[in-house]
Amino acid sequence: MEEQLTMRGKAKFGRIVNVAICLAISLMITTQIFTVVANGGNDKKIVNLDVLDTLRMQYVNHDIVVPERYEFSTTGGSEHFSFGELKSPDSDYAIITTALLNGLETTRADYGYPLYINSGYRTPNHNDAVPGSSPQSTHMYGLAADIDVRDEDGDGDLNDDAQAIKNATDAAGATYSYIGYDQWGNPTHVHAQWGSYPPQNYDIELSCPETSKTVEPGGTADFNITVTNNGNGKDTVTLSVSGPPPSDWSATLSTTSLEVECEPGDTEESFTLSVTAPSDAEESDSAEVTVTATSEGGQSPSVTASITVTVTVPEFPAGTFILWALSLGILTLFLFQQRRGRRESKIRVPLEACRGCYQRDSMMYVATNS
């Protein structure tokens, strides 16, 4: 009997221990701090399982950059735009940037009418639910807003109102804006954003498989040059030729501006530099041309590529001299034969020697029969 009680006691104790262990594990899971990998595995962030970081986990699940905790808030706004109208409908936390608020206030002042926001900050989950939204939308980082288009001037035409709002956002320094339309072609909203997230990193490079070529006088050397965008966003690159070539040389670019994307497999654009030597160039004449590429707004150091073109004059083929000699001999015999019987004959033949058809020398061939 005592043995049975002892066994029952041990079993009961074992169940209590198991329950305690389960509770402990549950508590640990609830409060555990663990590492998540965001932004394609490049940025590691420590995430606590609370309401805010549950929201941040949405960014992890969407494989996009995870904002820091301090970037979120539950209050904010400006004189004419409240936190409530700018936050996402499915969260009490939001990212509302100063750049967005300043842009909206400036837009409102320039437009002259109230602005009505139909979408400001969006959680990644809410962004997914918005038709046509970008998976990288700046709405998720508090940098963009969609502004309702209303007939403020009362003329029954929304197009002029939409264009006026867009013009005002552009004047307010919007980095990107467009007018949205419904299925019938009516303007519904103006999307405007101020900045990018993370901030644009400008990083480009120039590459040229051949940096030197030779040409004959008057010839043109073409160089295929590639611009690679190593930054984190689309870049508009300005191209120019610096260090002008010597007099009578010319250097031209196939374009002076390129838009280079920053998507996997689409980070390069090419252009052509053409360098032409003058027709009277001498052997070993050369020109060095420097091509400069500058990122959008000059926000990164320019990169350069130096190109050298050297002139080479083709040698006059030795066989041509033999042909000339034979031709002149035959011509001389023919002309003397025609003048047979004359006391003395002189034959004058003007000649022009040509080296590669670029350098010419004139001479007079004289043959005398006495």
SELOKE-451757 format. One line per 8 residues: for each residue y, x, z of N, C-alpha, C, CB. Coordinates in steps of 0.02 Angstrom, whole numbers. Each point is the difference from the previous one (the first is absolute). Glycine has a CB too. Layout:
<pts>
Y,X,Z,Y,X,Z,Y,X,Z,Y,X,Z  ... $
</pts>
This chain:
<pts>
-60,42,0,60,-42,0,63,44,0,-63,-91,61  63,139,-16,57,46,3,8,38,-65,-17,11,123  -42,6,-153,2,37,-63,32,-43,-55,-103,65,33  87,-131,-35,28,-44,-50,76,-6,10,-109,-64,-6  129,59,71,72,-5,13,36,63,-22,-23,-76,96  -10,132,-82,31,63,-21,8,2,-76,-51,58,99  0,-79,-136,2,0,-74,55,-47,-24,-123,25,-6  127,-85,38,53,-47,-20,70,29,14,-79,-96,23 $
84,130,33,64,31,17,21,53,-50,-23,-23,119  -27,61,-139,15,53,-50,20,-31,-67,-82,76,57  46,-130,-75,16,-33,-64,70,-28,2,-121,-27,-18  138,-6,75,66,-30,7,53,55,-1,-48,-95,67  34,149,-32,47,56,1,9,28,-71,-34,27,118  -22,-23,-155,3,25,-68,43,-44,-44,-112,50,14  106,-117,-5,41,-46,-41,73,8,18,-96,-82,-6  110,91,71,70,10,21,29,63,-31,-23,-60,108 $
-17,113,-108,22,63,-30,13,-9,-75,-66,64,85  21,-99,-119,9,-12,-72,63,-39,-14,-123,2,-15  135,-54,55,61,-40,-9,62,43,11,-61,-103,37  57,145,15,57,44,15,14,49,-57,-27,-10,122  -28,36,-149,8,47,-56,31,-35,-60,-100,66,40  76,-127,-55,27,-38,-56,74,-15,10,-113,-51,-18  132,32,79,70,-13,14,42,63,-8,-34,-91,79  6,146,-57,37,64,-6,11,18,-73,-49,38,110 $
-6,-46,-148,6,16,-72,51,-45,-34,-119,38,-1  116,-103,19,47,-48,-29,72,19,17,-87,-89,8  97,109,56,66,20,21,23,62,-37,-22,-50,112  -24,97,-121,17,62,-36,19,-16,-72,-78,65,74  40,-110,-105,15,-17,-70,68,-34,-5,-122,-13,-24  137,-28,76,64,-36,-2,59,47,7,-57,-99,49  48,150,-7,56,45,14,-6,68,-33,13,-58,108  -66,64,-147,-14,67,-28,55,22,-48,-122,-23,11 $
136,86,-9,46,31,-48,-44,36,-51,94,14,86  -83,-30,-149,-41,31,-51,44,21,-59,-101,-67,36  74,108,-77,37,27,-57,-17,-38,-63,1,112,53  51,-131,-90,-11,-32,-64,31,44,-53,0,-116,51  -26,112,-109,24,41,-55,35,-45,-50,-92,85,17  154,-69,-31,39,-41,-47,25,44,-57,34,-78,93  -5,44,-142,29,35,-57,-51,45,-34,112,-4,56  -169,-24,-73,-50,37,-36,-31,56,40,61,-28,-101 $
-57,26,167,-32,51,41,44,60,14,-105,-36,-47  170,30,29,44,58,10,37,-2,67,13,5,-123  2,-65,147,39,-6,61,-43,-30,56,105,-12,-68  -115,48,122,-38,-27,56,48,-26,52,-94,81,-22  78,-142,47,43,-31,49,-42,-27,56,86,-28,-88  -60,33,150,-35,-28,57,21,-72,9,-6,114,56  -43,-159,-53,14,-71,2,-30,-30,63,3,-5,-125  38,-30,163,-24,-37,58,-12,-72,-20,63,77,79 $
-116,-106,-54,-15,-69,-17,42,-47,42,-116,32,-32  177,-45,9,42,-51,30,27,-42,-58,31,72,102  14,-117,-88,25,-46,-52,34,38,-57,15,-88,87  26,137,-68,36,37,-52,-48,41,-43,99,5,75  -146,28,-42,-45,42,-40,-53,-40,-37,19,91,82  -30,-152,-61,-41,-45,-41,35,-12,-66,-49,-55,103  115,48,-99,41,-6,-61,-4,64,-41,77,-81,58  -72,138,-24,-2,64,-35,-68,11,-33,84,47,81 $
-136,-75,-50,-66,6,-31,-3,-33,-68,-50,3,114  93,-53,-127,2,-31,-66,18,53,-53,33,-111,52  12,157,-35,19,53,-46,-60,46,-13,119,-5,40  -156,19,13,-60,42,-7,-50,-34,-47,18,48,115  -29,-112,-103,-49,-37,-40,21,-6,-73,-31,-64,102  96,67,-115,25,-3,-69,8,69,-30,58,-107,28  -76,159,9,3,69,-24,70,19,-24,-120,-9,-33  169,-9,73,69,19,-14,29,36,61,14,-98,-80 $
45,127,72,31,39,54,12,-44,61,54,75,-85  -74,-51,143,8,-37,63,67,19,33,-126,-5,15  170,-45,-5,63,16,35,-12,18,73,60,-79,-78  -13,116,106,-5,18,71,17,-61,42,31,120,-25  -53,-119,88,12,-57,45,75,-13,9,-107,27,59  146,26,-55,71,-9,14,37,-34,-57,-5,101,72  -24,-104,-132,33,-31,-56,-1,-77,4,-31,99,-69  -13,-126,110,-5,-73,7,44,-23,58,-118,2,-46 $
140,-65,41,39,-29,54,-10,-75,1,85,92,-8  -62,-123,60,-3,-74,5,70,-29,2,-109,8,61  159,33,-70,70,-23,-3,35,39,-54,1,-30,123  58,7,-140,40,36,-49,40,-49,-42,-84,92,-3  107,-68,-54,41,-42,-43,71,26,-4,-71,-98,29  113,60,-64,70,19,-9,43,-62,5,-33,98,-74  95,-92,54,47,-56,8,-23,-63,-36,91,84,10  -116,-77,-70,-17,-59,-41,-75,-8,-12,110,12,-54 $
-150,35,80,-73,-3,-13,-37,10,66,16,44,-118  -52,-96,139,-34,2,64,-69,32,-6,63,-103,35  -89,124,22,-67,28,2,-51,-52,-23,34,78,93  -24,-140,-72,-47,-53,-16,-8,-13,-74,29,-50,107  26,54,-146,-7,-13,-72,-25,61,-38,92,-84,10  -91,142,22,-22,61,-35,-71,20,18,118,36,-2  -146,-62,57,-67,20,21,-53,-37,-40,42,24,115  -103,2,-111,-57,-32,-34,-21,-62,41,-39,111,-48 $
20,-166,15,-18,-61,37,-62,6,43,53,-62,-91  -93,113,81,-63,6,37,2,53,55,-58,-37,-102  118,61,119,5,53,52,67,-4,35,-77,73,-66  75,-57,132,62,5,39,30,69,-6,-43,-86,79  5,134,-103,25,68,-12,22,6,-73,-76,47,91  126,-6,-103,23,11,-68,35,67,-5,13,-124,-18  -8,149,-42,40,60,-14,62,-24,-38,-103,78,-4  160,-73,35,63,-19,-32,44,62,-1,-9,-122,39 $
18,154,-96,36,63,-3,75,-11,-5,-98,52,-55  134,-3,77,73,-1,-6,21,-2,-73,11,62,109  -47,-27,-151,16,1,-72,-3,-70,-29,-45,117,-9  -6,-156,28,-6,-68,-25,58,-44,25,-125,13,-3  139,-10,68,54,-41,27,67,17,-31,-64,-9,107  79,73,-113,63,21,-31,4,-23,-72,5,99,76  -61,-92,-112,-1,-22,-70,12,-74,-8,-78,93,-24  47,-133,67,8,-73,-3,72,-21,18,-122,-14,28 $
149,45,23,68,-17,20,50,18,-56,-31,19,122  22,39,-151,45,21,-55,-8,-46,-60,-5,119,40  -58,-138,-54,-12,-46,-56,33,-67,12,-109,58,-22  103,-84,82,31,-65,17,75,3,-9,-93,-24,81  124,77,-58,73,7,-4,22,2,-73,2,60,109  -40,-24,-151,18,6,-70,-14,-64,-39,-25,123,7  -29,-158,10,-19,-62,-34,48,-57,17,-120,37,1  143,-39,61,49,-50,20,-29,-65,25,72,51,-82 $
-139,-56,84,-33,-61,25,-53,21,50,22,-62,-109  -45,15,151,-56,16,45,-62,18,-39,48,-78,86  -89,120,-56,-64,19,-29,-57,-29,42,50,107,-48  -101,-134,14,-56,-30,35,-63,40,-15,55,-115,-7  -84,142,59,-58,45,-8,-64,-42,2,63,96,54  -104,-91,-106,-65,-34,2,-57,47,17,43,-81,-84  -30,147,83,-51,48,20,34,66,17,-86,-56,-73  74,78,135,26,64,22,-58,46,14,104,-53,48 $
-113,71,16,-58,40,19,-64,-41,-9,70,66,82  -123,-33,-107,-66,-31,-7,-53,44,33,36,-57,-108  -81,25,145,-59,37,21,-44,12,-60,5,-50,117  -48,100,-117,-45,11,-58,-41,-62,-17,-5,120,31  -19,-156,20,-39,-60,-14,42,-54,-34,-73,26,99  134,-35,-75,44,-50,-31,20,22,-70,44,-33,113  -34,98,-122,18,25,-67,-56,-15,-50,69,91,53  -131,-86,-30,-56,-17,-43,2,-73,-23,-68,86,58 $
94,-129,-15,0,-71,-15,58,-21,-46,-54,-19,110  101,64,-122,57,-15,-44,-20,15,-72,83,26,92  -83,-76,-136,-20,11,-70,43,53,-34,-38,-119,-5  4,164,-29,35,52,-38,29,57,41,26,-88,-78  -40,90,142,28,54,41,-36,66,-14,30,-84,88  7,138,-79,-29,67,-10,-38,21,62,93,30,-79  -151,2,71,-37,25,58,38,55,37,-106,-30,-58  157,58,26,42,52,32,70,-27,15,-66,89,-60 $
73,-155,65,66,-31,6,41,29,57,-49,-103,-46  113,114,32,45,24,52,19,-55,50,45,84,-82  -65,-146,68,8,-53,50,-37,18,65,11,-86,-93  -67,121,86,-41,17,59,31,55,42,-99,-34,-65  155,63,41,33,53,37,72,-17,16,-75,83,-56  92,-147,49,67,-23,20,56,24,-44,-43,-4,113  29,18,-176,50,27,-45,20,-49,-55,-44,112,25  11,-170,-29,12,-46,-56,8,-71,25,-65,75,-76 $
99,-115,35,8,-71,14,3,-38,-66,61,25,108  -87,-86,-107,6,-45,-57,53,-52,17,-122,17,-34  172,-23,-7,58,-44,12,-6,-62,-44,73,100,31  -69,-158,-1,-2,-63,-38,58,-4,-48,-57,-56,96  43,27,-155,54,-12,-48,19,-74,5,-42,92,-79  105,-104,95,26,-68,7,62,-9,-43,-47,-8,117  59,-53,-136,57,-15,-43,64,-4,41,-75,-63,-80  98,121,101,59,2,44,64,-21,-36,-56,90,64 $
61,-76,-129,61,-17,-36,-1,-71,-27,12,119,-31  -69,-155,38,-4,-71,-18,2,-15,-74,53,-20,106  -69,70,-148,2,-14,-72,-67,-21,-28,92,82,-9  -142,-87,52,-66,-22,-23,-41,54,-33,48,-110,-14  -21,170,9,-36,56,-32,-15,53,53,57,-22,-111  -121,35,123,-20,50,50,1,71,-26,-69,-87,52  70,94,-118,-4,68,-28,60,43,18,-66,-47,-94  125,17,92,59,39,17,1,17,74,63,-54,-93 $
-89,9,135,-4,15,71,-48,57,14,27,-120,26  -85,117,-59,-50,53,9,28,68,-22,-92,-83,-18  126,84,-39,28,63,-24,55,26,46,-28,-34,-117  67,-13,145,54,21,46,-29,31,63,74,-92,-46  -130,62,71,-31,29,60,-28,69,-15,-28,-115,42  -6,121,-99,-28,65,-19,54,52,-8,-94,-57,-57  149,38,25,56,47,-8,27,23,68,29,-54,-110  -27,6,156,25,16,67,-47,47,37,58,-110,4 $
-124,100,-11,-48,46,32,5,69,-30,-77,-96,23  85,100,-88,7,66,-32,63,35,24,-61,-42,-100  116,3,105,62,30,25,-6,22,72,64,-72,-80  -111,40,117,-11,17,70,-48,59,8,22,-118,30  -40,149,-86,-41,60,3,-75,-12,1,92,50,59  -114,-109,-82,-72,-14,-3,-34,51,-45,20,-122,20  -75,150,3,-37,48,-40,-43,-33,-53,0,77,97  -12,-142,-88,-40,-38,-48,15,-74,9,-92,89,-1 $
100,-126,-53,12,-72,5,-22,-33,-65,97,18,79  -116,-81,-73,-18,-39,-60,6,-74,17,-78,91,-42  81,-132,-11,3,-73,7,-69,-28,-10,120,-3,-40  -144,-39,86,-65,-32,-5,8,-70,-30,-42,66,98  -7,-86,-139,3,-65,-34,-62,-41,15,70,51,-92  -63,-118,86,-59,-42,6,-33,-8,-68,52,-62,97  -104,20,-100,-39,-6,-62,40,-33,-56,-103,-7,69  158,-26,-53,41,-31,-52,59,43,-20,-34,-110,45 $
37,171,-19,53,46,-19,64,-9,40,-49,1,-111  46,-36,166,60,-9,41,2,55,54,-1,-126,-20  60,155,31,4,52,52,-10,-30,70,79,66,-73  -121,-34,112,-15,-25,67,27,45,56,-102,-54,-48  100,119,36,22,46,52,20,67,-30,-75,-57,82  110,96,-43,17,69,-19,-32,46,51,111,-36,-53  -154,80,29,-30,50,43,45,61,1,-118,-42,-25  131,68,85,41,60,6,-28,43,56,103,-60,-42 $
-103,125,30,-24,46,52,47,59,6,-119,-35,-21  121,62,81,43,57,13,-43,56,28,101,-75,21  -122,121,-65,-41,56,22,-73,-9,-15,83,22,88  -123,27,-68,-73,-1,-10,-34,24,63,13,19,-125  -77,-35,131,-37,21,60,-68,27,-22,60,-86,73  -79,145,-51,44,46,36,56,24,-45,-96,36,71  148,-4,-44,56,22,-42,-25,41,-60,74,1,101  -39,-11,-157,-21,34,-61,0,76,9,46,-95,-67 $
-102,124,47,-6,73,0,1,23,-72,-66,1,110  117,37,-129,7,23,-69,-30,69,-7,105,-69,-14  -152,75,-31,-33,64,-10,-28,2,-71,-30,9,124  61,32,-167,-22,4,-69,-14,73,-19,67,-103,-29  -104,112,-25,-11,67,-27,-2,-2,-76,-64,32,105  81,23,-135,-2,7,-73,-56,48,-18,124,-23,-10  -159,8,-43,-52,46,-24,3,2,-76,-74,-24,100  63,85,-127,1,10,-72,-55,49,-18,126,-22,-6 $
-177,1,-32,-56,44,-17,22,64,-34,-70,-100,-10  120,96,-33,26,58,-36,74,9,17,-83,-16,-95  101,73,119,70,13,17,34,48,-48,-29,-21,119  -7,45,-169,31,43,-50,-35,-10,-68,31,85,89  10,-82,-141,-26,-7,-69,42,44,-46,-41,-118,23  13,131,-82,37,36,-51,10,-45,-60,-47,110,39  104,-101,-72,15,-40,-59,30,46,-53,19,-104,69  -20,83,-130,34,35,-54,73,-22,0,-107,9,-69 $
151,28,37,70,-21,-4,6,-71,-26,34,120,-18  5,-161,51,8,-70,-20,-55,-45,26,57,41,-99  -109,-13,132,-56,-40,24,13,-33,67,-74,76,-63  32,-125,80,7,-38,62,-64,6,41,80,-80,-55  -72,93,119,-57,3,47,4,-61,46,-5,127,-5  -50,-165,9,-4,-59,43,-41,16,62,12,-76,-100  13,56,158,-35,10,63,-12,-67,33,53,114,14  -116,-128,3,-17,-61,35,2,13,75,-72,-39,-98 $
116,4,133,11,11,72,-17,-64,38,91,85,-24  -124,-77,80,-23,-57,40,36,-2,68,-112,5,-57  134,-64,76,29,-12,66,-54,-35,42,120,-7,-46  -134,34,104,-49,-30,46,36,-24,63,-92,75,-44  79,-137,62,30,-30,59,-48,7,59,66,-82,-71  -49,125,118,-40,10,60,28,-37,61,-33,111,-45  84,-153,33,30,-38,54,-39,-62,18,110,43,-36  -79,-88,72,-35,-60,22,28,-64,-31,-25,59,106 $
62,-51,-161,27,-59,-34,22,18,-70,35,-48,109  -23,-4,-149,24,11,-69,65,38,1,-57,-105,-39  64,151,-8,59,44,-2,29,0,-70,-47,71,92  113,-75,-96,35,7,-64,25,72,-4,34,-124,-3  -59,161,-45,14,72,-5,49,12,-57,-114,28,47  167,9,-32,50,18,-50,-15,70,-26,87,-74,55  -85,81,-121,-16,64,-33,61,29,-34,-119,-39,-17  124,105,19,56,33,-33,-20,71,-20,83,-70,65 $
-46,98,-112,-10,69,-22,58,41,27,-63,-36,-105  48,87,143,52,43,28,-8,70,-29,5,-69,107  48,109,-99,-2,67,-29,-4,-6,-75,-56,46,102  111,-69,-136,-3,-12,-72,-25,60,-38,94,-79,12  -132,68,-66,-25,56,-40,56,35,-37,-109,-59,-13  97,118,-16,52,36,-37,29,-42,-56,-57,106,28  113,-82,-54,35,-35,-54,-47,-12,-59,108,53,36  -102,-112,-65,-38,-22,-59,-71,-21,16,70,77,-68 $
-92,-67,130,-64,-27,21,12,-71,25,-46,115,31  -7,-155,-31,7,-68,27,-60,-16,44,67,-36,-100  -55,-3,152,-53,-22,46,10,-74,15,-11,117,51  -37,-159,-67,6,-72,10,-60,-27,37,69,-9,-105  -58,-45,143,-53,-33,37,-16,-67,-33,36,56,107  -99,-76,-105,-19,-64,-29,27,-59,40,-103,54,-45  120,-42,108,30,-51,44,36,35,56,-89,-84,-29  137,50,59,37,30,56,-16,-36,66,91,34,-79 $
-136,-84,77,-18,-36,61,-71,-26,-6,121,-32,19  -158,37,36,-69,-25,2,-11,-39,65,-39,97,-70  2,-152,65,-23,-36,60,-72,19,12,80,-97,-20  -92,129,77,-67,26,15,-29,-41,57,31,117,-40  -87,-150,27,-32,-42,51,-33,43,53,-18,-89,-86  -4,56,139,-36,35,54,-60,-42,19,106,54,43  -150,-63,-92,-62,-37,10,-58,46,-17,56,-111,-26  -114,100,57,-59,41,-17,-12,1,-75,-50,-26,112 $
47,86,-141,-12,7,-71,62,-11,-43,-114,-37,22  170,24,8,62,-13,-38,59,33,35,-47,-109,-44  47,175,44,53,38,34,34,50,-46,-62,-14,106  48,11,-171,27,50,-46,33,-33,-61,-89,81,38  142,-49,-62,32,-19,-62,19,65,-36,44,-110,48  -47,108,-115,14,61,-39,60,-10,-46,-122,29,5  153,27,-23,55,0,-48,-4,65,-40,73,-72,76  -33,76,-128,-2,58,-45,67,36,-2,-86,-58,-69 $
84,124,75,58,43,-10,-8,34,-67,16,18,125  35,-24,-168,-2,32,-66,55,53,-4,-45,-106,-53  25,167,38,47,56,-6,-2,26,-71,-15,31,122  73,-30,-155,5,21,-70,40,64,-7,-8,-120,-35  -20,169,-1,35,64,-12,45,-7,-61,-96,65,52  150,-27,-56,43,-2,-60,-35,31,-60,102,6,73  -83,-28,-131,-34,23,-61,12,74,-14,11,-115,-46  43,144,74,15,70,-13,-20,45,59,95,-36,-74 $
-139,11,117,-21,39,58,-36,63,-21,-9,-105,66  18,158,-27,-31,64,-13,-66,6,39,113,51,-20  -153,-3,1,-62,15,35,14,12,74,-50,49,-106  9,-80,149,2,7,73,59,-35,33,-56,108,-16  97,-144,-22,50,-42,33,-36,-51,44,82,15,-97  -53,-33,153,-33,-47,45,50,-42,37,-94,80,13  69,-135,14,41,-44,41,-41,-24,59,67,-37,-101  -36,34,159,-33,-26,60,35,-64,21,-35,116,37 $
-5,-169,-31,27,-66,16,-31,-24,66,17,-28,-123  24,0,166,-25,-26,64,6,-76,1,33,107,58  -89,-140,-46,-1,-73,6,2,-17,75,-65,-13,-110  110,-33,128,7,-20,70,-17,-74,7,89,87,18  -130,-103,32,-18,-69,16,24,-16,71,-101,4,-77  136,-60,84,28,-20,65,-24,-69,19,101,72,-20  -125,-80,82,-24,-65,24,57,-50,4,-91,57,63  74,-121,-56,48,-54,4,51,13,55,-87,-79,-42 $
150,76,23,53,10,48,7,72,24,-18,-116,35  -19,162,-66,3,70,21,-22,10,70,92,15,-78  -139,-58,101,-20,2,70,-54,52,15,30,-120,7  -47,160,-56,-45,56,13,24,59,-43,-98,-77,27  79,138,-9,21,57,-41,-24,-8,-72,-3,73,101  45,-53,-148,-20,-3,-70,-53,53,-13,114,-43,-33  -154,31,-18,-50,48,-20,14,22,-72,-86,-51,78  68,112,-95,17,26,-65,-62,31,-34,117,22,40 $
-111,-16,-106,-50,35,-40,37,42,-51,-87,-93,16  71,157,-19,33,46,-46,-42,10,-62,57,57,96  -25,-64,-154,-34,5,-64,32,56,-41,-28,-124,2  -13,165,-35,25,54,-41,-26,-7,-71,6,76,100  40,-69,-148,-18,-2,-71,23,65,-33,8,-128,-4  -52,161,-32,15,64,-32,-10,-6,-75,-35,63,103  80,-31,-141,-3,-3,-73,-43,57,-26,114,-54,-5  -156,38,-43,-39,51,-36,9,-11,-74,-84,10,95 $
101,43,-132,10,-6,-72,-63,24,-36,125,18,12  -155,-60,-54,-62,19,-34,10,63,-43,-35,-120,-1  -13,165,3,1,60,-42,-11,-20,-73,-42,72,96  78,-34,-140,-9,-13,-72,-69,25,-20,125,9,-22  -169,-50,-7,-68,21,-18,1,58,-49,-40,-117,19  -1,169,-5,-3,59,-44,-23,-18,-69,-24,71,99  -20,-119,-104,-25,-20,-66,54,-27,-44,-108,-25,52  161,-2,-21,55,-28,-40,37,54,-37,11,-94,82 $
-3,154,-49,34,55,-34,-40,21,-62,48,39,109  -114,-36,-103,-41,19,-58,9,-51,-56,-84,55,76  85,-120,-57,9,-52,-51,67,7,-33,-74,-76,65  126,91,-25,66,10,-29,-1,59,-49,53,-45,105  -83,100,-84,-1,59,-43,-34,-15,-66,-1,74,101  -56,-107,-99,-36,-17,-61,41,-47,-43,-108,15,59  141,-64,-26,40,-48,-38,59,34,-34,-33,-90,80  67,136,-44,56,35,-29,-23,46,-57,60,-6,111 $
-118,38,-102,-26,44,-52,-14,-40,-64,-49,75,87  17,-130,-79,-16,-42,-59,64,-25,-32,-108,-35,52  158,14,-10,63,-24,-27,35,56,-38,10,-83,94  -11,144,-66,33,56,-33,-31,16,-68,29,47,114  -94,-44,-116,-35,13,-63,16,-53,-52,-91,57,62  94,-119,-39,14,-55,-46,70,6,-29,-78,-73,65  126,88,-22,70,4,-23,10,61,-45,38,-59,104  -69,115,-86,6,59,-43,-33,-12,-68,2,74,102 $
-55,-110,-102,-34,-16,-63,46,-41,-44,-112,3,58  151,-49,-25,46,-41,-38,57,41,-27,-30,-97,71  48,152,-38,57,40,-21,-23,64,-36,67,-47,96  -125,47,-123,-27,59,-34,46,19,-58,-119,-31,33  131,94,-40,40,25,-55,72,14,20,-73,-61,-76  94,36,131,68,13,23,3,71,28,19,-123,24  41,153,-29,8,68,22,-13,7,75,82,19,-93  -50,-60,130,-10,2,73,5,-71,27,48,118,7 $
-91,-132,37,0,-68,29,0,3,76,-62,-44,-100  100,1,129,0,-9,72,-15,-72,16,83,93,14  -127,-101,34,-18,-68,22,23,-8,72,-101,-5,-79  141,-46,90,24,-15,68,-29,-67,22,108,67,-19  -141,-66,75,-30,-62,27,23,-8,72,-102,10,-76  143,-63,91,20,-12,70,-60,-27,40,120,-24,-36  -130,52,95,-56,-20,42,25,-20,69,-77,77,-63  39,-120,95,15,-20,69,-64,5,41,94,-78,-38 $
-93,123,87,-59,9,44,6,-47,59,-12,122,-35  -43,-152,52,-1,-49,54,-55,17,49,46,-89,-77  -27,96,142,-49,12,53,-13,-66,36,36,121,14  -93,-150,-30,-17,-63,34,48,-56,-16,-50,67,89  90,-60,-142,48,-50,-20,55,-10,51,-90,-56,-64  101,105,109,53,-5,51,52,55,-10,-82,-51,80  59,112,-101,47,55,-11,-5,21,-73,-11,39,121  69,-39,-154,2,14,-72,42,62,-13,-15,-122,-26 $
-8,163,-23,38,58,-23,3,-4,-76,-36,71,100  97,-60,-128,8,-1,-72,0,71,-27,66,-107,7  -92,117,-67,-2,66,-33,1,-9,-75,-65,48,98  78,7,-132,-1,0,-74,-52,49,-24,123,-31,-4  -171,6,-35,-51,42,-30,25,22,-69,-94,-60,63  97,126,-73,24,28,-65,-54,46,-28,122,-7,37  -140,-7,-100,-48,43,-35,33,25,-65,-101,-65,49  95,132,-63,33,29,-59,-53,29,-47,104,26,68 $
-97,-40,-133,-44,28,-51,42,44,-45,-78,-100,5  72,165,3,41,46,-40,-46,40,-46,88,7,91 $
</pts>
